[in-house]
Amino acid sequence: MESIEVPAGFELVGAKSPSIPEHILVCAVDKRFLPDENGKNALLGFSGSCVGCGERGFRYFTEFSNHINLKLSTQPKKQKHLKYYLVKNSQGALCKGALICWKVPTALRVNGMANGLSMEGRPTLLSPAHTNLLATPTHSYQPSEQGDSPGPLLSLANQPALSVSGVIQPQPITAGETVIIPDNLLNSSGVRPVILIGQGAMPYFFGNVGDVVVSPLLVSCYNCSQLSEKSLVSLGLTVSQLPSTETLILLTLQYLARLGSEQIPLREEFEQIVLKAVLCGPPGPPVSPAQLPWLARLEASVSGGSVQVLVTQGSLGEGISETLRSLSETTPLQQQRLPNYVLIVHTSSSGANDFCVMVLGKYQSRALAEGMLTTNEFLKEISYELITGKVSVLAAHFNKTSLGDDLEKELVRYQRRRKQQVVQPFRSDLSEYIHCEEAAAMVPDMGSEMLNEAFQINAPQLSVARSLLSLVCGIADSGSHSLDLGRFSKVDFLVLVPPSHVLLHQTARRIRQSGVLVDLGMEDTSSALQKAEKYVARLDSDVHSRMETFMRKVKQNPYTLFVLIHDNSHVDLTSSMSGSVSHSELQGVADRVVNCAEVLEAENVLVLQVSSFPFTLQSQQSRISVNNEVHWPSNHTPGEPAPKGLVYFGLKDYSRSLQWGVASPILRSDDAFERMVSALLERHPPLHSMVVRSYLLIQQYTEALMALTVCPSLRDHVTPQTLAMVECVLRCGGRGGRGHMLLVRVPSLQLARLARERLEEAQERLGLQYRFAVLLGGPASEISLAKHFCARLRAWRGCKNEDWVPLTYEDLEDLPCIVILTGKDPLGETFPRSLKYCDLRLIDSSYLTRTALEQEVGVACSYVTPSVIPDAMANPIREEGRRGEREEEEEERSAESDDLQMELERPPSNGSATTRASGSLTENNVTSSGVPDSSHKAFSGSSSSQAEAGRNSSSVFTDSSTSPHHIKQECDSQGLPTCSSFSALPSFSSSSSSSSSSSSSSSASPGAQRPTQSTQSTRKPRIFPRTVVLSQAAYRLLAPEAMGQPSSGSLLPHGDLAWSGPLRPPVPNHLSPTEQSLYYRQWTTARPQHADYNGPGTVHPRRLLLSGPPQVGKTGAYLQFLRILFRMLIRLLEVDVYDEEEIAEDLAEDPEAPVSSGLQWPDLEDIQKMTFDPCPRDAKFRHCSAVYSDRSLQRLNAVKREKCEESGEMKRNTVSIRLSEFAAHNAFHHCEQCSHYSEPGPARPLSDCTFHAFTFCSSMLGEEVQLHFIIPKTKERHFVFSQQGRHLESMRLPLISDQDSDMLKSPIFTPTMGRQEHGLLNLYHAMEGADHLHILVVKQHEMPLYRKYWPNHILLVLPAVFNTSGVGAARFMIKELSYHNLELERNRLEEQGVRRQDVWPFILIMDDSCVLWNTRTTGHHGNSSEVVNVSLKSVLLHMESSPKLSQYAVCGVQSWSSKNVSAGAAFSRCHLHDFVLLNVDLTQNVQYDLNRYMCEEVDFNLRVNSFGLLLCRFNHFSIMKKHITTGGHKAMLIKPKHTSMDSVSPRIPPSQYVCAPDSENTLLDAPAQLLLEKFLQSCSQHLFPQAVQNTSNPVLAIDSYLDLGPQVCVCYVSSRPHSVNLDHTGVVFSGLLLYLCDSFVVSGLLKKFRFLKGATLCVVSQDRSSLRQTIVRLELEDEWQFRLRDEFQTANCSEDRPLYFLTGRHI
């Protein structure tokens, strides 16, 4: 016995069972529910635990007695069966102790809110003796705050006590403060009064306390004095404006008087009335206590007797006693005239007024009492009533039909009459019967196979996924170091769903169909189909083992980013501290999983909470930052296209639909049903209204089935709405068995089971068991469907797998069925398109929180066709969607029958044979549907089908005789369908669900019924909203706000939240989701049972919230998010590099040139024998002018011309390449190895560098040039400084003879512009960490940015005059500086005995986009080669070690292309660019054109070759260049000179880059040289018309290569003496280009060339004067004709020094 553990506060008690009198059953009972030694102070109710099995949390003794098997024949009572205290004897054995004394009744006192709240905000109850609040009885319950409504019911009954909100307090009975509750009050009066606490202390209640309910509903509205100063400021109030008690009493009376007979007071509504009165009310004289009584009676008089005022002088208790006494003495006739509300005012002698409100209206008191219960509590109350047999009277009433016959006997009689015959399953009406065995064997025709359609993500889902990704990137970039995306290379995930088997299968199917497992590299294609469920976990008792496995993977894979997705996260918000695991109610599991320390602390775990009702997670204690929320884009955003012609139809649309003015609204209340309910509730006051509603609902459906089949006389006793819904299910005879689904929501599992049993019984007795199915859908069970219905579903899908069974509700597409959906909450399951009706008539005043109410209607939300919405205020999206439909419908309209037009005007049920006799349902404002139906149109022919494996599409009914197309399937739980038509195979049905999700991989898609000849068309299906039938209470809250009633959006967000203050602004339902989030975060607070209540008080940095309406497509969005997140992580490890094949030649290579690819270094003699290829072959010059040579260019230009015509602009091909360990990186790269290389250390501030001016005389410029070096202290070793003033003298250069094989000799220069972040300037890994000299050449105005991002790099700052220059200026200055430095080093080293020619003359000029270097290696057999990544260091060392390297002017490598797989010549003599090893000694007299922006390297290479110098390309090396979209010359925008700061400059065409001199054209803000180059590049075909596509007659360019566009060929000729030029004998030129020609160009040179008649001349000069001098000096007027109008200038203003050019024609 030592093993028995008794919880603190519990006693071991012995229970006696009459069936086993010799035994004592042991149980542990909370001592608060047991009497003291005087037989007093026992709380009513029960709280106990079972010692045998250890289960805790029993709240009802009846429930507990069943658990311990007392086997009682009477109602269990603790007073009768709990007999003894149990104690241990000397041996430690349990034995009988003292008897439990059950003698004296309990007296209870209820304290009001006058005592206020404690400092912690928790409720405290102060009795006269200042007694503390009772502790909570079990772990599953925590007291909620007083004054918050809806809250737990305060029911002081002799039945098991319901969870009280901490205000029931046992006290000694004190004379004068006691109210005695009359016996049998509820049964005699039919009313359980509800006392609404006002102001002042409430009395003790004694006696029959179970017949009175005390509610704190409005109490917080009366505590305005507790408003904080901050709240007063936010409300715009001052303390002096706060209302007095007298004002509050009068406002209460005004509010109650205006309420309708079927309305109940709501805290949220009354708060706004008080707030408006305070803000808008005119300041007047205060109401005195003497004036109050008659003013109060005056206010009450306008109510017509529904509100009365009782003024008492003694105490509130006196007034309550008097009211209760009067109520108990009323006769049945007087009960009809009872007021709904009695306001009791106690006026004291001191002038203070206490008051409370007694609710006596039968509807109001019941609704308020039931509304105070949480969902768990009222479900337990229902369970209690069913267990104890309280419903026996009600059940007896419904054992008879509405005609008075015995229901069971009638059904048996009908069953005997038909014998073995049943209603034919399909292809007939309800009057045709066949044998049951024949009916069971009837299966529709098998469908034929159809191709599966690929998964697609629609625009809203993609937008949401990108927003989520943006948030993740924002977290990583925030500087909080919460997330380091650079360390992750993989993505893994786990989806947590509420404990629903159907939802688990549904989510796993979405994952399977999306292909995300394959895309993330987690599974291969074959295993992904079987292992999808491994990535979904239900939040039940098994989730902890799944989470242990998940967290083990998290710890073992630190370089994998794990995403924990908590789907439908609003369902279980209970704190793990107060959660219960008893009674199969697993609460607090989500808190234990999502908020556990391991998840919160793991730096490689993101938590994504997904909810349709985000406000449950948006309180003052929210764990999610408001900046980490993503909300679904609005369906009404102008300009956003509707996905595939459909629009989302959600909660707001249902509310707006009430304004359509149609006879059959899709959101409706069954008034006839409500009247029946009201009559029954008056007869059964003790029962919960949901029990009464459920029994009535069962009777209605049973009698509807009878009325539509065997007993038409019952039609007048069934509500038209019920009749229409049942008829809709039964009417499937002409469609091969296809029909509609009817969803009936029954939250109580016991009532749902009862409903299924009764309906199945009636179904079987009436022979309808093969006509439609009855299913019980609940979270705890799989879908159970009869074999013949499974066979029917398989036939529609063309599925030959006999083991296939439906796993989700979507699999029931087209099956006529009634689904009874049970469970505390809908859990997010998706229903098929064949769902037509949602019966929510049981959802009444117990659902008075926003989440509880709106999630019920959320099951009906779906995507619909815009044209079916008769909304006059249709938004542009719907109009756009309708436009396409109207065009298609124009072709169909002539074929539509008159019958269709009639059906469009009336509900189909009105004209059906079964309901015609009972009159038009439209007159009763109840119809089966407000949309046309195809029920009367029979289809013939065989079915088409779809393949079995993983392809499921379902049918959707469309109007009239048209045949819809197949609707595209989505993997998303609320995906958006896409439509595709098959004209040869028109399908009867398509798509799957409201969210168009596909079915499982093991299922097959339903086929399409082939219509008759007259109905074959290609019209798209019209998808209609579901019809929702509500209770009157729910209907009133979902009505539009324009009706002046409170809406669901104004209710408390969730039962586990509370409003943070007595008054607050109204809920901003018309504002954006973000503004609503801010509102709830300010004005709601978590109750103690909420998971966020005990949170850290700060938001979690790695937690995101995705919110979107129900069934809108959130699952597809977050699966797409996973996909693009993984893609982004890979992209962080990948770059887009150019992948373009070199422009090939027509002719073979020079036969004299060596073609061996095995040489490591070039042979000088072989290179000298090669012919230089003057035409640039790199693909980046594809759109540039070709250079004329004696080789054919026909093919070349054809390629260029074709490319240009196709693209219209220069668009280069790229491919994504994974970065290797030798890659160059940008400023975003961070790793431990290179942190010292690119980032400033803690001991080295940004300013830890030196500035040095370096001045030299440029022979080219003819003047001194001053450059500035910024040299970090760590790099000063590369320079020589003077001993005295630390003046920079030179940059150190090595010797050619240095034998260190690992030393890099060449300084590396990288000109860069506008790429301080994106330029690949981190060469640490490319250099393998080796020491090297790297200099960034930057413009003066960009120096601070480069210094900020690259503090450890040497910067060479160009003079300010080059701020607007192009890259040509940078290359020019690099070469000039390098040659001057070479001379300085030669002089310095010569003094040390070193020969001048032994100083290293090479520099490396490398672009800032070079990312990877490759080499081609020979395969194992020598006949194949492969390309492998190598480091820049190895490439440079190899080139620097080439024999006789100093004989080469320029060396380089080729550009990489995936198409260059074969090994050609090892070396080439051709153009070099991007990566140039330049001999500054040999090229001393060859300069880069400092004015150039483009093609400066081609121009330089041609000059070098014309000087007879060697260029050599190492073909076995290649370089990959990253595609960088920012910086470079592309960053230089050409815009008008004078524009406002805010205006957007229009795009200026290149033809306007030049203008006539002194014209008034728009002047441009751009360098003259850039305008000229851009103009020549785009418009040269107008300058040189005879050269266009004429390779035989090129344009002659003297000394300069300029790009004239791809259609013009240029022949480059140097004017320098002894230069190497092309033999131009026999070549006739089509034009002459003289660009800034110098004195080497003379008239005699030009006369050597021949030109076509009409050839064009273009002379470009710096100014008009030099232009004329050039014309005269070169005697051009002798052979060329000039006109005044042929002179042009670049479109600059004069201060920007435009260039001038003159054109002429050859005579």
Disulfide bonds with the S-S distance in Angstrom:
none
